[in-house]
Amino acid sequence: MYGIIIRGNKVNIVIAGCGFAGLHALGQLKDLLGKISGLRILVFDKNDYATMIPSLPDLAGMRIEGEFLTEKIRTFIPAGAELKKGKVVSVNLHESQVQTETGAYSYDYLVIATGSVTNFYGFNQHTDRIYKLDSLENALRISLDLKKFLDTNSEPNIAIVGGGYTGIELAFNLKSLSGKLYKNPGIHIIEKGNDILAFLPEGMRNYVKSKLAQNGFQLITGVSISEFDGRDISLTNGQKIRDVFLCWCAGSKFAIPELVGNHKTLGDGRITANPFLQIGEHPNVFVCGDAAAISHEKGYLRKAVNFAIYSGTAAGNNLKNLILKKKLKAFKPLDLGWVIPFGNDSMGRIFNRVNIRGRIGLRLHYFMCGYRNFCLKNTLQYFKKALLLK
């Protein structure tokens, strides 16, 4: 009846990663449970909770409490599916096997939705002393350790590597947190490129730079870190910054350490997907969210929550259609726009047409984080935050 691959007496669907993309893929597949004899859906994630990733800078700056960023993954697991806690360490597309920290699992169909992790681009000096912003734990670590750092250093500095969305948002959040602690550290944004936010029009870049200057940030472009001894950093232009709380927001990469198969990737490890979100030579494997390189206009879709949700939904639908021998549908993303919050200000573009600034963008940021959140408790907290902005 169905166009299924049979492995023994079971049909195994594996979803690797249970963030926005993985959860929405699962949502499209759950109605197959009970319809197909022997169908088994296994869901893997390194955590037992899902995280509102766009709010990690808010959490690091203690603008939002951690309890409003998460929800237990089991809440979303339907009867008949299984949640397996554990990091996916490798995938062999030729052998149809997923290797986790706890064991190996075979699949008939696979959804790769493992997201991304911090990319150090080969920098390996005292990385245990470098703060990342790619998980709930790491965001909490920033907020807790910054307090101790500011209390124990007479002339503290915060250095943020990366002048993109995340780096700028984190800089303003850490300035806000420092102010609440009655501290005024030097804050440095270090960008290897010749300018920050190079993908934006010059007018928008200049607006952000004016806000950085007004808030006393030192923007250092065209350089990178040449040395970090765990306390001080040296830059490639010869500048040295002492007593540094070092945060790394310079980019991200594919989260699975090893992927064996016939596939193509971008420089950051994202897997190139066909219009149906399959990996070309492995049609039983779908990729979505930050793990996917999805062609769009003259390039690839940026990493964003909305695109993770849309692509996860599309991947789940197409996997279901493949099993049911129905026609697959090409993924056509809708770009609703973006917002960069910075402090009590913001800048963004809605529907790629309307530019916005100020509190309206900031309210929109919190409304969207509430709307896309995982449960009513979290949603109401974000809506309250948006409405009570002064």
N, C-alpha and C positions, 0 to 999 in steps of 0.2 A: 504493500500500500504506500509506504513512504520510501523516499530515496535515501535510505540510511546506510551508513557503513556499519557492519556488524563485527564486533570483536568478542568472540565467544557468545554468551547469551546476554550481554549487556551492550548498551550504547552509552559511551562515556563522553559527556561534554565537560570540559574544564574551562573555568574562567579564572585567569591569572590576574589578580588585582581586584580590589573591591572599593575603589574610590568612586567618583562620579560616573566614569565610563563603565566600569565593571558592574556597578549596581544597576545602571539603566539597561545594560545588555541583559543582565539576569531578569530584569522586569519583563522583557519581551519574550524570554524563553520559558518562564514558569508555567505558562498555560499548556506546554507540551507534556508536563508531568501528569501522569494518569492517562494520557492519550496513547503513549508509546510504551509497550511492554518492555521492561528492562532498562528504561532510560534512567541514567544516573547523572546528576549535575554536581560537580565538585567545584567549590569556590575557595580560592587560596588568597590569603593576605597575611602580611607579616604582623598586622595588628588585629585585635578583635573589635575594633571600632573604625568608623569612617570619620574623616576630618574635613572641616571647611577650610581648605588650603588658602584661599584668598585672604583669610583673616589672620594668618600667622604673623604678619607685621603688627597687627593690632594686639595680638596676644603678647608678643615680645615687648611692646610698649605699654602693656597692662591697660589698654583701652577697652578690651573685652576679656571676660574671664574664660578660662579654658573649658569649663563645663558647657558653654554655649557653642562650642565648635565641633562637638562630637556626638555620635550616636552609635550604640552597639550594632555591629553588622548583623548579628542574629535577628535583629528586628526585621530585617529585609529578606531573610532566607525562608523561602516557602517550604512547606512540608514536601518531603521527597528530595530536597537538595541538601548538600552537606557542606558545612564550613570547616575548612582545614586551616588552622593558624600555622603560619610558617612562611618564611621568605623563599621566593622562587629564585634559585641560584643558577639554573641553566634550563634551556629548552632545546631539544633535538627535533627539528622539524622532519628530518628523514625517518627517524625511528618513532615519531609521534609519542614523545615522552617528555614529561615535565619533571625536573629534579628539584626537590625542596630541601630544606635543612633537615627534614625528618624522613625523607624517603623519595622513591621514584614512583610516578603515576603515568599510566598510559592514557591516551585520549583518542577519540575518534574525531572530535571537533574541538577546536581551541579558540578562545578569545583572549588575546593579549591586551591587558588593560592595566599594566603595572606602573604607569606613570613615569616619573623621572626623579633623579636624585642629583645632589650637588656635583658639579664638575669642577675639579681643581686644575684641569688642563696640565697635569703632570707635576704641579707644585707639590712638594712632599716634605716641607720643613715644618716640624711641630704641628702637624695638622690636628692633633688632639687638643691644641690650644686655640684653634680657629673655630669660630662659631658659625654654624650653618643655619639656614632657615627653610628646611625642606620637610619638617615633621613637627607634630605637636610637642614632642619631647624636646626637640632642639630649640623651638621658640620659647618654651618655658625655661630652658637652661639659660637663654640669653637674658631674660628678665631677672631671674634669680641671681645669676653671676654678676650682672652689671651692677647691682646694688652693692655687692661685696667689693667689686673692683673700685667703684667710686669712693667707697668709704676708706679704702686702704692705700689710695694713691693721691699724693698732694697735687700733682699736675697731670691729671688723666687725659688721655686721648682715645677717641673712638675712631677707628678706621674701617670703612666699608668698601670692599673691593667689588666693583660693578656699578655702573651708572645707568642701569635700566630701571624698569618699573619697580622691581622689588627692592633694589638698593636704595632708591630715593625714598620710597615709602618707609623702609626700615629706618633710614636716617632721621626722618621727622618724628617717628614714633619713639626712637631712643632719646632724641632731644626732649620730647615731652616728658618721658619717664625721668630723665635726669633733672628736669625742672621741678618735678613733684618731690624729688629727693633733695632739693635745694643745692644742686650741683650744676656746674657749667663747664663740662669738658670740651676740649677742642674736637670738632667732628670733621673728618676728612673723607671725601668720596674719591676713590681712586679708580679711574677708568682707562683701560688700555687703549681704547680707540681715541681718535682725535676730538670727539665730542660725545656728550651723553645723548641717549635717545636718538641715535642717528637715523632711525626709520621714520621720525616725525618731521613735519615741515619746520623750517627754521624759526618761524614765529612762535610755534609752540615750544621749541627747545629754549628759545630765549626767555620765554615767560617762566619756565621752570628754573632756569639759571638765575633769573632775577629773584625768585623766591628763595633759592639756596643762599644767595648773597645776603638778602635781607635777614636771614636767620643765622648768619655768621658761619655757615659751612665753608670749608675750604675745598674747592673742586680742583682736582689734579688730573689732567687728561694727558694721553699720549705716553703713559708710563705704566709699569707694572712693578710688583714686588720682586726684588732680587734676593732678599734675605730676610728671614724672620727667625729670631733666636728664642722665641717663646715670650718675649717681652717687648722688644723694639723691632721696628721694620726699617729696611733700607730699600729705596726705590731705584729704578734704573736710571733716573736723572741725577743720582747722587744724594738726594734728600733723605734724611733720616727722621723718623718720628718715634719718640720714646714713650714708654709706659702706655702701650696700646692694647685696647680691647678690640680684637680683630674679628670682623665679620665678613663672610665670603658670600657674595650674591652675584658672582660673575657669570653664571650660566648653569645649565643642567644637562644631564645626559640620560640615556636609556637605563632603566633601573636593573635589568637582568644582566648579570656579569657575562654570561655566555649564551649565545644564540647560534645554533648550528643549522644551516639549511641554505637553500637557494633563495636569497633575498637581497635587496638593496637597501642601503641606509644613507641618511644624511650625516653630516659631520658630527652631530650631537647624538648619533645612534638611533634616531627615530627610524622606524621601518617604513619604507615606501609602500603605500597601499594602492590598490587599483580602485576604480570608481565605486566598487561594491565593498570596499574596505577589506578585501582579501589580500593575502600575500601571494603575489603572482603565481609562482610555481607550486604553491601549497594552498589550493582552493578551499580546503577544509579548515584553514586558519584565518581568523579575522583579527584585525588590529585597530585600536581606537584610543581616544584620549591623547595624553601627552606621549604615549608610546608610538603614535602613528605620524608619519609624514604624509599629509593629505594635500594633494595638489589643489591650488585655489588661485584663480586669476593668473598672475605671472610668477607665483611662488608657491609657498606652502602656508597652510593655516597656522597662525600663532597659537601658542599654548594658552588655553583659557578654559574656564569652567563650562561656559555655554557650549563650546565646541566639544568638550569631553562628553557632556550630556547628549548632545545631538548625535555625535559619532557612536557613542555606546548604544544608543537606541537603534541607530541604523544598522550597526553590526549585529546586534541581537536579532533584529527583524530579518536581516539577510541570511543569518545562520538558520533561523527557523524556516525561511523560504527554501533554503537549500535542502534541508531535511524533508520538507513536505513536497519537494519537486515543483516549487512555484518559481515564478520569474523573480530574479533579484532586481533591486532598485538602486540606481546610482545615488550616491550621497551628495546632496546639494545643501551646503551649510548656509544658514542665515546669520549674517553678522549684525548683531544688535548694537555694537560699538564697544567702547572701553572707557574706563575712568582711572586716573592715577590720583589717589588721595595723598595729600602731603600736609600733615598737621591739621589745621582747621580750614584748609583750602583744598582745591582739587583742580584738575584739568581733564577734559575728556572729549569724546566725540560720539554722538548718538546716531546710529544707522549710517555711520561714515559720512554724514552730511552736516549735522548740527554740532558746532563746537560749544562746549559748556565749561564754566569755571566757577570757583567759589563753593558756597555751601550747597547749591543745588546738586553738584556732582558728588559731594560728600554724602548727602542724604541718599542719593541714588545708589552709591556704593553700599551703604548699610541696608537699604531696602532690598537690593539684589542678593546680598549675602543672607538676608533673612528669607527671601523668597526661595532661594536655592538650598536652604538648609534642610536638615534631616528630620526635624520633629517640630511640633507646635511650640514647645517650650523655647527652643532656640530661635525660631522665627519671631516670636513675640518680643524676645529680648532685643533682637536687631531692629525690629520696627520701632520699638521704644527708643532705642539709641538714635535712630534717624529722626524721629519726631522731636526729640528733646535737644537736638543740637542748637546751640545759641549763636 
